[in-house]
Amino acid sequence: IASIAPMSETPAPDAMLAGCGMGNTASAAAVIIELLSTARCPLILDADALNVIAGHLDSGADTGARSRGLKALKNAEAQVTLTPHAGEMARLCGLTARDVNQDIAKAFASEYNCVVVLKGHVPAVAASGGGGLYVNNAAGNPGLARGGSGDVLAGIVAALTARGMDPPIAAACGVWLHAAAADLAARELGQTGMLPSDLPMYLAKLFGRLGL
């Protein structure tokens, strides 16, 4: 215990991931707003972090919370990556899920100066500032539709970002690695049998094949 450094000597984080399993509560919203307001390292926001920004709380939809969340996102000094599925993207934009598409993701990324990883059948990564759109149609399978797969993707993107990749590149690489690892898992376990918890092992196998 004596060897643990004091808090004042704790190194600054290289990246932070928030939202997975966090809950859609007012206290969670306060934490996310604080992160957006004070963080200086890249932020990756997933799941409940997206819901609280959109004001989609357990207590019901809150337009005031949505306004505060989007304002904090727009004013963030940190580089922010969002990883929504269509429903979460719809709530962020005030649309319905069927209205969400890649153009919506691009427009949102530009307006809020962030990176958007729009999850779905064909995942897409949109970057702010006219950074273009990366669409992954080279890997992936329906086995990724299970709950929890997106948490693994967010973790991969966060890890790549923490290693120093520019957030748009980390997001694009993360999407492909996640999908390619899922394809390895599906070949051995089947799309029905594979689980999100299997993906890290197959990601390691993929790294081995790539010589990483």
Summary of the structure (lengths in Angstrom):
residues: 212
radius of gyration: 17.3
end to end distance: 34.8
largest distance: 55.9
contacts: 677
relative contact order: 0.11
helix: 53%
strand: 11%
